[in-house]
Amino acid sequence: MDIEPGSIVRSRQGRDAGTFYVTLARLDERYLLLTDGRKRPVRRPKKKNIRHVEVVAPPPGPLKVWIEAGRRPSDGKILEVLLPFMEEVKEDGAQ
């Protein structure tokens, strides 16, 4: 699956391993700009090597349209999109 703006990804390496992010932009062949709406808000995205993330889901419709139009979604919208993924991990860990 290609990583495009709005894709939901999970960090595989680094201190943030396991953290879910929304892709804001692809800087070049090697790096992405990511946000999680909390530690890495939209105004201060994380630069991450593309090899250190895995795609979890394609971009949700409205989020993709916003990002492609050059509009930045709010941190609240980012959290809203990521919340189901974070809850799924919590449920799996409780078993």
Biopython code that builds the backbone (N, CA, C, O; Angstrom):
import numpy as np
from Bio.PDB.StructureBuilder import StructureBuilder

atoms = [
    (1, "MET", "N", (0.846, -1.186, 0.000)),
    (1, "MET", "CA", (0.000, 0.000, 0.000)),
    (1, "MET", "C", (0.884, 1.239, 0.000)),
    (1, "MET", "O", (1.814, 1.355, 0.798)),
    (2, "ASP", "N", (0.585, 2.145, -0.890)),
    (2, "ASP", "CA", (1.363, 3.368, -0.997)),
    (2, "ASP", "C", (1.005, 4.326, 0.141)),
    (2, "ASP", "O", (-0.153, 4.405, 0.552)),
    (3, "ILE", "N", (1.986, 5.039, 0.636)),
    (3, "ILE", "CA", (1.745, 6.000, 1.705)),
    (3, "ILE", "C", (1.434, 7.342, 1.059)),
    (3, "ILE", "O", (2.293, 7.957, 0.428)),
    (4, "GLU", "N", (0.190, 7.787, 1.227)),
    (4, "GLU", "CA", (-0.240, 9.059, 0.677)),
    (4, "GLU", "C", (-0.720, 9.954, 1.809)),
    (4, "GLU", "O", (-0.945, 9.465, 2.916)),
    (5, "PRO", "N", (-0.881, 11.242, 1.569)),
    (5, "PRO", "CA", (-1.359, 12.138, 2.623)),
    (5, "PRO", "C", (-2.675, 11.643, 3.214)),
    (5, "PRO", "O", (-3.608, 11.311, 2.483)),
    (6, "GLY", "N", (-2.739, 11.598, 4.530)),
    (6, "GLY", "CA", (-3.930, 11.146, 5.227)),
    (6, "GLY", "C", (-3.893, 9.686, 5.636)),
    (6, "GLY", "O", (-4.760, 9.235, 6.384)),
    (7, "SER", "N", (-2.899, 8.932, 5.157)),
    (7, "SER", "CA", (-2.800, 7.511, 5.521)),
    (7, "SER", "C", (-2.559, 7.364, 7.019)),
    (7, "SER", "O", (-1.884, 8.186, 7.638)),
    (8, "ILE", "N", (-3.121, 6.305, 7.586)),
    (8, "ILE", "CA", (-2.893, 5.983, 8.994)),
    (8, "ILE", "C", (-1.701, 5.033, 9.030)),
    (8, "ILE", "O", (-1.705, 3.991, 8.373)),
    (9, "VAL", "N", (-0.680, 5.403, 9.804)),
    (9, "VAL", "CA", (0.522, 4.586, 9.906)),
    (9, "VAL", "C", (0.854, 4.325, 11.373)),
    (9, "VAL", "O", (0.403, 5.046, 12.263)),
    (10, "ARG", "N", (1.648, 3.286, 11.609)),
    (10, "ARG", "CA", (2.134, 2.978, 12.954)),
    (10, "ARG", "C", (3.651, 2.938, 12.907)),
    (10, "ARG", "O", (4.237, 2.347, 11.999)),
    (11, "SER", "N", (4.277, 3.561, 13.877)),
    (11, "SER", "CA", (5.728, 3.572, 13.967)),
    (11, "SER", "C", (6.216, 2.183, 14.364)),
    (11, "SER", "O", (5.685, 1.570, 15.290)),
    (12, "ARG", "N", (7.237, 1.690, 13.652)),
    (12, "ARG", "CA", (7.804, 0.370, 13.948)),
    (12, "ARG", "C", (9.101, 0.468, 14.727)),
    (12, "ARG", "O", (9.476, -0.473, 15.425)),
    (13, "GLN", "N", (9.798, 1.602, 14.616)),
    (13, "GLN", "CA", (11.090, 1.733, 15.283)),
    (13, "GLN", "C", (11.214, 3.092, 15.943)),
    (13, "GLN", "O", (10.553, 4.056, 15.559)),
    (14, "GLY", "N", (12.071, 3.145, 16.937)),
    (14, "GLY", "CA", (12.332, 4.387, 17.639)),
    (14, "GLY", "C", (11.619, 4.426, 18.977)),
    (14, "GLY", "O", (10.939, 3.474, 19.361)),
    (15, "ARG", "N", (11.780, 5.528, 19.676)),
    (15, "ARG", "CA", (11.138, 5.680, 20.983)),
    (15, "ARG", "C", (9.622, 5.664, 20.887)),
    (15, "ARG", "O", (8.926, 5.319, 21.842)),
    (16, "ASP", "N", (9.123, 6.044, 19.716)),
    (16, "ASP", "CA", (7.678, 6.123, 19.523)),
    (16, "ASP", "C", (7.090, 4.850, 18.913)),
    (16, "ASP", "O", (5.968, 4.882, 18.406)),
    (17, "ALA", "N", (7.813, 3.740, 18.948)),
    (17, "ALA", "CA", (7.343, 2.486, 18.346)),
    (17, "ALA", "C", (5.952, 2.136, 18.870)),
    (17, "ALA", "O", (5.700, 2.172, 20.075)),
    (18, "GLY", "N", (5.063, 1.799, 17.949)),
    (18, "GLY", "CA", (3.696, 1.445, 18.310)),
    (18, "GLY", "C", (2.717, 2.606, 18.257)),
    (18, "GLY", "O", (1.509, 2.396, 18.359)),
    (19, "THR", "N", (3.213, 3.821, 18.102)),
    (19, "THR", "CA", (2.359, 5.003, 18.052)),
    (19, "THR", "C", (1.714, 5.136, 16.676)),
    (19, "THR", "O", (2.358, 4.919, 15.650)),
    (20, "PHE", "N", (0.438, 5.494, 16.673)),
    (20, "PHE", "CA", (-0.289, 5.712, 15.429)),
    (20, "PHE", "C", (-0.192, 7.176, 15.026)),
    (20, "PHE", "O", (-0.248, 8.069, 15.872)),
    (21, "TYR", "N", (-0.048, 7.412, 13.735)),
    (21, "TYR", "CA", (0.048, 8.759, 13.187)),
    (21, "TYR", "C", (-0.791, 8.883, 11.927)),
    (21, "TYR", "O", (-1.146, 7.887, 11.296)),
    (22, "VAL", "N", (-1.101, 10.120, 11.572)),
    (22, "VAL", "CA", (-1.688, 10.435, 10.276)),
    (22, "VAL", "C", (-0.589, 11.100, 9.462)),
    (22, "VAL", "O", (0.105, 11.985, 9.964)),
    (23, "THR", "N", (-0.425, 10.685, 8.219)),
    (23, "THR", "CA", (0.586, 11.260, 7.338)),
    (23, "THR", "C", (0.092, 12.595, 6.802)),
    (23, "THR", "O", (-0.965, 12.665, 6.175)),
    (24, "LEU", "N", (0.853, 13.649, 7.048)),
    (24, "LEU", "CA", (0.504, 14.972, 6.526)),
    (24, "LEU", "C", (1.094, 15.195, 5.143)),
    (24, "LEU", "O", (0.449, 15.773, 4.269)),
    (25, "ALA", "N", (2.325, 14.732, 4.950)),
    (25, "ALA", "CA", (2.987, 14.955, 3.659)),
    (25, "ALA", "C", (4.151, 13.992, 3.506)),
    (25, "ALA", "O", (4.675, 13.448, 4.478)),
    (26, "ARG", "N", (4.528, 13.804, 2.275)),
    (26, "ARG", "CA", (5.735, 13.044, 1.967)),
    (26, "ARG", "C", (6.770, 14.063, 1.536)),
    (26, "ARG", "O", (6.603, 14.734, 0.518)),
    (27, "LEU", "N", (7.841, 14.182, 2.310)),
    (27, "LEU", "CA", (8.863, 15.192, 2.023)),
    (27, "LEU", "C", (9.680, 14.840, 0.792)),
    (27, "LEU", "O", (9.934, 15.688, -0.062)),
    (28, "ASP", "N", (10.089, 13.580, 0.711)),
    (28, "ASP", "CA", (10.869, 13.098, -0.427)),
    (28, "ASP", "C", (10.757, 11.583, -0.455)),
    (28, "ASP", "O", (9.835, 11.023, 0.139)),
    (29, "GLU", "N", (11.668, 10.917, -1.126)),
    (29, "GLU", "CA", (11.634, 9.459, -1.231)),
    (29, "GLU", "C", (11.787, 8.775, 0.127)),
    (29, "GLU", "O", (11.387, 7.623, 0.299)),
    (30, "ARG", "N", (12.367, 9.492, 1.086)),
    (30, "ARG", "CA", (12.777, 8.867, 2.336)),
    (30, "ARG", "C", (11.985, 9.272, 3.580)),
    (30, "ARG", "O", (11.869, 8.483, 4.518)),
    (31, "TYR", "N", (11.439, 10.489, 3.600)),
    (31, "TYR", "CA", (10.835, 11.003, 4.835)),
    (31, "TYR", "C", (9.372, 11.405, 4.687)),
    (31, "TYR", "O", (8.911, 11.824, 3.626)),
    (32, "LEU", "N", (8.660, 11.252, 5.819)),
    (32, "LEU", "CA", (7.259, 11.648, 5.930)),
    (32, "LEU", "C", (7.114, 12.668, 7.051)),
    (32, "LEU", "O", (7.943, 12.722, 7.960)),
    (33, "LEU", "N", (6.060, 13.475, 6.984)),
    (33, "LEU", "CA", (5.675, 14.331, 8.092)),
    (33, "LEU", "C", (4.430, 13.706, 8.712)),
    (33, "LEU", "O", (3.434, 13.471, 8.028)),
    (34, "LEU", "N", (4.498, 13.441, 10.019)),
    (34, "LEU", "CA", (3.435, 12.732, 10.716)),
    (34, "LEU", "C", (2.893, 13.543, 11.881)),
    (34, "LEU", "O", (3.616, 14.342, 12.476)),
    (35, "THR", "N", (1.624, 13.339, 12.206)),
    (35, "THR", "CA", (1.006, 13.977, 13.362)),
    (35, "THR", "C", (0.136, 12.975, 14.093)),
    (35, "THR", "O", (-0.456, 12.084, 13.485)),
    (36, "ASP", "N", (0.065, 13.136, 15.423)),
    (36, "ASP", "CA", (-0.837, 12.290, 16.207)),
    (36, "ASP", "C", (-1.879, 13.115, 16.950)),
    (36, "ASP", "O", (-2.740, 12.562, 17.634)),
    (37, "GLY", "N", (-1.802, 14.434, 16.818)),
    (37, "GLY", "CA", (-2.790, 15.301, 17.455)),
    (37, "GLY", "C", (-2.518, 15.591, 18.920)),
    (37, "GLY", "O", (-3.206, 16.419, 19.518)),
    (38, "ARG", "N", (-1.535, 14.931, 19.510)),
    (38, "ARG", "CA", (-1.210, 15.142, 20.925)),
    (38, "ARG", "C", (0.246, 15.589, 21.076)),
    (38, "ARG", "O", (0.546, 16.783, 21.084)),
    (39, "LYS", "N", (1.137, 14.611, 21.194)),
    (39, "LYS", "CA", (2.558, 14.941, 21.346)),
    (39, "LYS", "C", (3.108, 15.618, 20.103)),
    (39, "LYS", "O", (3.998, 16.464, 20.185)),
    (40, "ARG", "N", (2.573, 15.238, 18.957)),
    (40, "ARG", "CA", (2.994, 15.818, 17.684)),
    (40, "ARG", "C", (1.782, 16.454, 17.012)),
    (40, "ARG", "O", (1.154, 15.848, 16.144)),
    (41, "PRO", "N", (1.456, 17.689, 17.424)),
    (41, "PRO", "CA", (0.301, 18.365, 16.828)),
    (41, "PRO", "C", (0.574, 18.742, 15.369)),
    (41, "PRO", "O", (1.707, 18.667, 14.895)),
    (42, "VAL", "N", (-0.468, 19.139, 14.683)),
    (42, "VAL", "CA", (-0.376, 19.494, 13.271)),
    (42, "VAL", "C", (0.628, 20.620, 13.048)),
    (42, "VAL", "O", (1.322, 20.637, 12.032)),
    (43, "ARG", "N", (0.709, 21.548, 13.975)),
    (43, "ARG", "CA", (1.623, 22.691, 13.807)),
    (43, "ARG", "C", (3.097, 22.319, 14.015)),
    (43, "ARG", "O", (3.990, 23.099, 13.682)),
    (44, "ARG", "N", (3.349, 21.111, 14.573)),
    (44, "ARG", "CA", (4.717, 20.657, 14.837)),
    (44, "ARG", "C", (4.834, 19.170, 14.517)),
    (44, "ARG", "O", (5.025, 18.360, 15.425)),
    (45, "PRO", "N", (4.721, 18.796, 13.235)),
    (45, "PRO", "CA", (4.733, 17.375, 12.871)),
    (45, "PRO", "C", (6.101, 16.724, 13.049)),
    (45, "PRO", "O", (7.134, 17.391, 13.113)),
    (46, "LYS", "N", (6.067, 15.415, 13.124)),
    (46, "LYS", "CA", (7.287, 14.614, 13.282)),
    (46, "LYS", "C", (7.807, 14.205, 11.909)),
    (46, "LYS", "O", (7.038, 13.781, 11.047)),
    (47, "LYS", "N", (9.099, 14.335, 11.717)),
    (47, "LYS", "CA", (9.755, 13.858, 10.496)),
    (47, "LYS", "C", (10.224, 12.440, 10.783)),
    (47, "LYS", "O", (10.971, 12.206, 11.732)),
    (48, "LYS", "N", (9.783, 11.493, 9.958)),
    (48, "LYS", "CA", (10.083, 10.081, 10.217)),
    (48, "LYS", "C", (10.487, 9.388, 8.929)),
    (48, "LYS", "O", (9.920, 9.642, 7.866)),
    (49, "ASN", "N", (11.470, 8.512, 9.037)),
    (49, "ASN", "CA", (11.934, 7.724, 7.905)),
    (49, "ASN", "C", (10.816, 6.780, 7.460)),
    (49, "ASN", "O", (10.203, 6.107, 8.289)),
    (50, "ILE", "N", (10.558, 6.732, 6.188)),
    (50, "ILE", "CA", (9.470, 5.926, 5.642)),
    (50, "ILE", "C", (9.649, 4.441, 5.930)),
    (50, "ILE", "O", (8.664, 3.709, 6.025)),
    (51, "ARG", "N", (10.882, 3.991, 6.071)),
    (51, "ARG", "CA", (11.147, 2.580, 6.373)),
    (51, "ARG", "C", (10.789, 2.214, 7.806)),
    (51, "ARG", "O", (10.707, 1.031, 8.137)),
    (52, "HIS", "N", (10.577, 3.202, 8.655)),
    (52, "HIS", "CA", (10.300, 2.953, 10.059)),
    (52, "HIS", "C", (8.818, 2.997, 10.402)),
    (52, "HIS", "O", (8.454, 3.007, 11.578)),
    (53, "VAL", "N", (7.957, 3.023, 9.382)),
    (53, "VAL", "CA", (6.515, 3.013, 9.618)),
    (53, "VAL", "C", (5.857, 1.934, 8.763)),
    (53, "VAL", "O", (6.390, 1.522, 7.733)),
    (54, "GLU", "N", (4.685, 1.486, 9.215)),
    (54, "GLU", "CA", (3.884, 0.554, 8.424)),
    (54, "GLU", "C", (2.500, 1.168, 8.240)),
    (54, "GLU", "O", (1.956, 1.778, 9.160)),
    (55, "VAL", "N", (1.939, 1.005, 7.056)),
    (55, "VAL", "CA", (0.612, 1.529, 6.766)),
    (55, "VAL", "C", (-0.421, 0.625, 7.419)),
    (55, "VAL", "O", (-0.396, -0.595, 7.253)),
    (56, "VAL", "N", (-1.334, 1.243, 8.166)),
    (56, "VAL", "CA", (-2.377, 0.509, 8.862)),
    (56, "VAL", "C", (-3.695, 0.614, 8.097)),
    (56, "VAL", "O", (-4.445, -0.358, 8.003)),
    (57, "ALA", "N", (-3.974, 1.809, 7.545)),
    (57, "ALA", "CA", (-5.236, 2.018, 6.833)),
    (57, "ALA", "C", (-5.059, 3.122, 5.798)),
    (57, "ALA", "O", (-4.228, 4.014, 5.966)),
    (58, "PRO", "N", (-5.845, 3.057, 4.729)),
    (58, "PRO", "CA", (-5.803, 4.134, 3.740)),
    (58, "PRO", "C", (-6.430, 5.395, 4.342)),
    (58, "PRO", "O", (-7.079, 5.331, 5.386)),
    (59, "PRO", "N", (-6.236, 6.517, 3.693)),
    (59, "PRO", "CA", (-6.780, 7.756, 4.241)),
    (59, "PRO", "C", (-8.302, 7.754, 4.281)),
    (59, "PRO", "O", (-8.947, 7.392, 3.297)),
    (60, "PRO", "N", (-8.887, 8.159, 5.420)),
    (60, "PRO", "CA", (-10.333, 8.322, 5.461)),
    (60, "PRO", "C", (-10.728, 9.445, 4.493)),
    (60, "PRO", "O", (-10.010, 10.439, 4.381)),
    (61, "GLY", "N", (-11.842, 9.301, 3.806)),
    (61, "GLY", "CA", (-12.288, 10.232, 2.770)),
    (61, "GLY", "C", (-12.134, 11.714, 3.070)),
    (61, "GLY", "O", (-11.374, 12.393, 2.379)),
    (62, "PRO", "N", (-12.834, 12.249, 4.088)),
    (62, "PRO", "CA", (-12.781, 13.695, 4.330)),
    (62, "PRO", "C", (-11.378, 14.200, 4.673)),
    (62, "PRO", "O", (-10.985, 15.290, 4.257)),
    (63, "LEU", "N", (-10.641, 13.414, 5.421)),
    (63, "LEU", "CA", (-9.291, 13.819, 5.822)),
    (63, "LEU", "C", (-8.382, 13.933, 4.604)),
    (63, "LEU", "O", (-7.609, 14.885, 4.492)),
    (64, "LYS", "N", (-8.468, 12.988, 3.709)),
    (64, "LYS", "CA", (-7.658, 13.004, 2.493)),
    (64, "LYS", "C", (-7.965, 14.238, 1.650)),
    (64, "LYS", "O", (-7.052, 14.891, 1.145)),
    (65, "VAL", "N", (-9.245, 14.555, 1.497)),
    (65, "VAL", "CA", (-9.669, 15.714, 0.702)),
    (65, "VAL", "C", (-9.101, 16.999, 1.306)),
    (65, "VAL", "O", (-8.595, 17.856, 0.580)),
    (66, "TRP", "N", (-9.183, 17.133, 2.622)),
    (66, "TRP", "CA", (-8.666, 18.331, 3.295)),
    (66, "TRP", "C", (-7.178, 18.500, 3.047)),
    (66, "TRP", "O", (-6.720, 19.578, 2.667)),
    (67, "ILE", "N", (-6.421, 17.422, 3.266)),
    (67, "ILE", "CA", (-4.966, 17.506, 3.150)),
    (67, "ILE", "C", (-4.560, 17.778, 1.705)),
    (67, "ILE", "O", (-3.668, 18.591, 1.459)),
    (68, "GLU", "N", (-5.198, 17.115, 0.750)),
    (68, "GLU", "CA", (-4.866, 17.347, -0.659)),
    (68, "GLU", "C", (-5.201, 18.769, -1.099)),
    (68, "GLU", "O", (-4.557, 19.309, -1.999)),
    (69, "ALA", "N", (-6.200, 19.375, -0.471)),
    (69, "ALA", "CA", (-6.576, 20.748, -0.799)),
    (69, "ALA", "C", (-5.649, 21.767, -0.145)),
    (69, "ALA", "O", (-5.798, 22.971, -0.353)),
    (70, "GLY", "N", (-4.690, 21.282, 0.646)),
    (70, "GLY", "CA", (-3.741, 22.186, 1.297)),
    (70, "GLY", "C", (-4.213, 22.691, 2.644)),
    (70, "GLY", "O", (-3.543, 23.515, 3.265)),
    (71, "ARG", "N", (-5.355, 22.209, 3.104)),
    (71, "ARG", "CA", (-5.867, 22.606, 4.421)),
    (71, "ARG", "C", (-5.333, 21.638, 5.472)),
    (71, "ARG", "O", (-5.225, 20.436, 5.228)),
    (72, "ARG", "N", (-5.006, 22.167, 6.620)),
    (72, "ARG", "CA", (-4.530, 21.318, 7.707)),
    (72, "ARG", "C", (-5.684, 21.002, 8.640)),
    (72, "ARG", "O", (-6.346, 21.917, 9.130)),
    (73, "PRO", "N", (-5.940, 19.727, 8.895)),
    (73, "PRO", "CA", (-7.010, 19.376, 9.835)),
    (73, "PRO", "C", (-6.617, 19.776, 11.253)),
    (73, "PRO", "O", (-5.435, 19.933, 11.557)),
    (74, "SER", "N", (-7.601, 19.936, 12.102)),
    (74, "SER", "CA", (-7.321, 20.293, 13.495)),
    (74, "SER", "C", (-6.798, 19.059, 14.235)),
    (74, "SER", "O", (-6.982, 17.924, 13.795)),
    (75, "ASP", "N", (-6.146, 19.312, 15.360)),
    (75, "ASP", "CA", (-5.650, 18.204, 16.182)),
    (75, "ASP", "C", (-6.816, 17.347, 16.662)),
    (75, "ASP", "O", (-6.674, 16.132, 16.805)),
    (76, "GLY", "N", (-7.957, 17.963, 16.909)),
    (76, "GLY", "CA", (-9.146, 17.223, 17.331)),
    (76, "GLY", "C", (-9.605, 16.237, 16.266)),
    (76, "GLY", "O", (-9.990, 15.113, 16.589)),
    (77, "LYS", "N", (-9.569, 16.643, 15.001)),
    (77, "LYS", "CA", (-9.951, 15.751, 13.899)),
    (77, "LYS", "C", (-8.964, 14.594, 13.774)),
    (77, "LYS", "O", (-9.356, 13.457, 13.514)),
    (78, "ILE", "N", (-7.683, 14.895, 13.962)),
    (78, "ILE", "CA", (-6.659, 13.850, 13.906)),
    (78, "ILE", "C", (-6.908, 12.810, 14.997)),
    (78, "ILE", "O", (-6.872, 11.608, 14.736)),
    (79, "LEU", "N", (-7.159, 13.278, 16.212)),
    (79, "LEU", "CA", (-7.438, 12.362, 17.322)),
    (79, "LEU", "C", (-8.696, 11.537, 17.061)),
    (79, "LEU", "O", (-8.748, 10.351, 17.386)),
    (80, "GLU", "N", (-9.701, 12.171, 16.474)),
    (80, "GLU", "CA", (-10.952, 11.492, 16.152)),
    (80, "GLU", "C", (-10.710, 10.327, 15.185)),
    (80, "GLU", "O", (-11.311, 9.261, 15.317)),
    (81, "VAL", "N", (-9.824, 10.548, 14.218)),
    (81, "VAL", "CA", (-9.501, 9.510, 13.232)),
    (81, "VAL", "C", (-8.661, 8.398, 13.861)),
    (81, "VAL", "O", (-8.851, 7.224, 13.543)),
    (82, "LEU", "N", (-7.740, 8.758, 14.745)),
    (82, "LEU", "CA", (-6.821, 7.776, 15.330)),
    (82, "LEU", "C", (-7.399, 7.007, 16.520)),
    (82, "LEU", "O", (-6.915, 5.922, 16.843)),
    (83, "LEU", "N", (-8.408, 7.543, 17.163)),
    (83, "LEU", "CA", (-8.966, 6.939, 18.375)),
    (83, "LEU", "C", (-9.376, 5.468, 18.194)),
    (83, "LEU", "O", (-9.040, 4.651, 19.052)),
    (84, "PRO", "N", (-10.084, 5.096, 17.125)),
    (84, "PRO", "CA", (-10.439, 3.677, 16.979)),
    (84, "PRO", "C", (-9.217, 2.750, 16.916)),
    (84, "PRO", "O", (-9.277, 1.625, 17.411)),
    (85, "PHE", "N", (-8.137, 3.197, 16.328)),
    (85, "PHE", "CA", (-6.931, 2.369, 16.240)),
    (85, "PHE", "C", (-6.278, 2.224, 17.610)),
    (85, "PHE", "O", (-5.821, 1.141, 17.975)),
    (86, "MET", "N", (-6.236, 3.330, 18.371)),
    (86, "MET", "CA", (-5.634, 3.284, 19.699)),
    (86, "MET", "C", (-6.467, 2.413, 20.638)),
    (86, "MET", "O", (-5.906, 1.686, 21.458)),
    (87, "GLU", "N", (-7.803, 2.474, 20.530)),
    (87, "GLU", "CA", (-8.665, 1.653, 21.383)),
    (87, "GLU", "C", (-8.533, 0.176, 21.040)),
    (87, "GLU", "O", (-8.587, -0.677, 21.926)),
    (88, "GLU", "N", (-8.361, -0.125, 19.766)),
    (88, "GLU", "CA", (-8.200, -1.511, 19.325)),
    (88, "GLU", "C", (-6.955, -2.127, 19.954)),
    (88, "GLU", "O", (-6.975, -3.284, 20.374)),
    (89, "VAL", "N", (-5.880, -1.360, 20.018)),
    (89, "VAL", "CA", (-4.638, -1.848, 20.622)),
    (89, "VAL", "C", (-4.838, -2.079, 22.116)),
    (89, "VAL", "O", (-4.348, -3.071, 22.655)),
    (90, "LYS", "N", (-5.556, -1.170, 22.800)),
    (90, "LYS", "CA", (-5.813, -1.336, 24.234)),
    (90, "LYS", "C", (-6.616, -2.602, 24.492)),
    (90, "LYS", "O", (-6.331, -3.338, 25.437)),
    (91, "GLU", "N", (-7.627, -2.863, 23.652)),
    (91, "GLU", "CA", (-8.458, -4.051, 23.831)),
    (91, "GLU", "C", (-7.644, -5.317, 23.621)),
    (91, "GLU", "O", (-7.809, -6.290, 24.357)),
    (92, "ASP", "N", (-6.768, -5.314, 22.623)),
    (92, "ASP", "CA", (-5.925, -6.483, 22.365)),
    (92, "ASP", "C", (-4.960, -6.728, 23.504)),
    (92, "ASP", "O", (-4.678, -7.879, 23.838)),
    (93, "GLY", "N", (-4.446, -5.667, 24.108)),
    (93, "GLY", "CA", (-3.482, -5.784, 25.202)),
    (93, "GLY", "C", (-4.113, -6.243, 26.496)),
    (93, "GLY", "O", (-3.412, -6.758, 27.367)),
    (94, "ALA", "N", (-5.430, -6.071, 26.653)),
    (94, "ALA", "CA", (-6.121, -6.430, 27.892)),
    (94, "ALA", "C", (-6.356, -7.928, 27.990)),
    (94, "ALA", "O", (-6.665, -8.425, 29.073)),
    (95, "GLN", "N", (-6.222, -8.653, 26.908)),
    (95, "GLN", "CA", (-6.525, -10.079, 26.929)),
    (95, "GLN", "C", (-5.391, -10.889, 27.477)),
    (95, "GLN", "O", (-5.490, -12.113, 27.561)),
]
sb = StructureBuilder()
sb.init_structure("model")
sb.init_model(0)
sb.init_chain("A")
sb.init_seg("    ")
for serial, (resi, resn, name, xyz) in enumerate(atoms, 1):
    if name == "N":
        sb.init_residue(resn, " ", resi, " ")
    sb.init_atom(name, np.array(xyz, "f"), 0.0, 1.0, " ", f" {name:<3s}", serial, name[0])
structure = sb.get_structure()
